């Protein structure tokens, strides 16, 4: 009986700590998002017991969605808390590519687990010829020429210069998303995440 009481107490303490951390992180994120909501006239979605606050607004290149999640099963095989910024463009790019920053072991694990790829679309790692970038990022997609042109010297230097951990950039059809590990703590990091996705969107040709 005593062991059951101890187990229940440990579980209750863990749940209480989880809810408190979620509340603390949600308040901090809401404080970061509020100025952006005013600046862009966006809609700030309040946090709940299960979700962090989110912000939806319009920018020149599309509809924006900013938020964070406690974990992910959608964008990778293993991932903890992360922050995301997603853009829905005015048209389809007709492309499907991913650029991931991380340790080589993490990238290898992700590729061993495998990706869901539309039938008939071959994917392979793309090297830009920029040794520092190719070492830091894993770039793959269905169109080598498009990816190499999109990730030109300027964009590669921008990505190398950012301090966002676990940076993950995805372009699929009419959507561009940028993710980073953890819950961002500063406006500087938030702006960096947004800037990367917006820069990528402005470079993409759109099929209308």
NORRA-V858666 format. One record per pair of residues at least 12 apart in sequence whose C-alpha atoms are under 8 Angstrom apart, sorted by the first residue. I is the first residue (numbers start at 1). J is the second residue. D is the distance in whole Angstrom. If there is no record, write none. Layout:
[[I,J,D] [I,J,D]]
//
This chain:
[[19,49,7] [22,49,8] [22,52,8] [23,49,8] [25,52,8] [25,183,8] [26,47,6] [26,52,5] [26,53,6] [28,185,8] [29,52,8] [29,53,7] [29,184,8] [29,185,8] [30,46,8] [30,53,6] [32,186,7] [32,187,6] [33,54,8] [33,55,7] [37,55,7] [37,57,7] [40,57,6] [40,58,7] [40,59,8] [41,57,7] [41,58,8] [42,55,7] [42,56,5] [42,57,4] [42,58,7] [43,55,6] [43,56,5] [43,57,6] [44,56,7] [51,69,7] [52,67,7] [52,68,6] [52,69,7] [53,67,6] [53,68,8] [54,66,6] [54,67,4] [54,68,7] [55,67,6] [61,87,8] [61,89,6] [61,90,7] [61,198,7] [61,201,7] [61,202,7] [62,87,6] [62,88,5] [62,89,5] [62,90,6] [63,87,6] [63,88,5] [63,89,7] [64,85,7] [64,86,6] [64,87,5] [64,88,7] [65,85,6] [65,86,5] [65,87,6] [66,83,8] [66,84,6] [66,85,5] [66,86,6] [67,83,6] [67,84,6] [67,85,7] [68,81,7] [68,82,6] [68,83,4] [68,84,6] [68,183,7] [69,81,6] [69,82,6] [69,83,6] [70,82,7] [76,110,7] [77,110,6] [77,113,7] [78,110,8] [79,181,8] [80,181,7] [80,182,7] [81,181,6] [81,182,5] [81,183,6] [82,179,7] [82,180,6] [82,181,4] [82,182,4] [82,183,6] [83,179,6] [83,180,6] [83,181,7] [83,182,6] [83,183,5] [83,184,6] [84,177,7] [84,178,6] [84,179,4] [84,180,7] [84,193,8] [85,177,6] [85,178,5] [85,179,7] [85,193,7] [85,194,6] [85,197,7] [86,175,7] [86,176,6] [86,177,4] [86,178,6] [86,197,7] [87,175,6] [87,176,5] [87,177,6] [87,197,7] [87,198,8] [87,201,8] [88,174,6] [88,175,5] [88,176,7] [89,174,5] [89,175,6] [89,176,8] [89,201,8] [90,174,7] [90,206,8] [90,208,8] [91,174,6] [91,206,5] [91,207,6] [91,208,5] [92,173,5] [92,174,4] [92,175,8] [92,206,5] [92,207,5] [92,208,7] [93,172,8] [93,173,5] [93,174,6] [93,204,7] [93,205,6] [93,206,5] [93,207,6] [94,172,8] [94,173,5] [94,174,8] [94,206,8] [94,207,7] [95,141,8] [95,142,7] [95,143,7] [95,171,7] [95,172,6] [95,173,5] [96,141,6] [96,142,6] [96,143,8] [96,170,8] [96,171,6] [96,172,4] [96,173,6] [97,139,7] [97,140,6] [97,141,4] [97,142,7] [97,147,7] [97,170,6] [97,171,5] [97,172,7] [98,138,8] [98,139,6] [98,140,5] [98,141,6] [98,168,7] [98,169,6] [98,170,5] [98,171,6] [99,137,6] [99,138,5] [99,139,4] [99,140,7] [99,168,6] [99,169,5] [99,170,7] [100,137,5] [100,138,5] [100,139,7] [100,166,7] [100,167,6] [100,168,4] [100,169,6] [101,136,6] [101,137,4] [101,138,6] [101,165,8] [101,166,5] [101,167,5] [101,168,6] [102,136,7] [102,137,7] [102,165,8] [102,166,5] [102,167,7] [103,136,8] [107,138,7] [121,142,6] [122,142,6] [123,140,6] [123,141,5] [123,142,5] [124,140,6] [124,141,6] [124,142,7] [125,138,7] [125,139,6] [125,140,4] [125,141,7] [126,138,8] [126,139,5] [126,140,5] [126,141,7] [126,144,6] [126,147,8] [126,148,8] [127,139,7] [127,148,8] [128,148,6] [128,151,8] [133,156,7] [133,160,7] [136,160,8] [150,200,8] [150,203,7] [150,204,7] [158,196,8] [159,196,8] [162,192,7] [163,189,8] [164,180,6] [164,181,8] [164,189,7] [164,193,8] [165,180,6] [165,181,5] [165,182,8] [166,179,8] [166,180,5] [166,181,5] [167,179,6] [167,180,4] [167,181,7] [168,180,6] [169,197,8] [176,197,6] [176,200,8] [176,201,7] [177,197,6] [178,193,6] [178,194,8] [178,196,7] [178,197,6] [179,193,7] [180,193,8]]
//
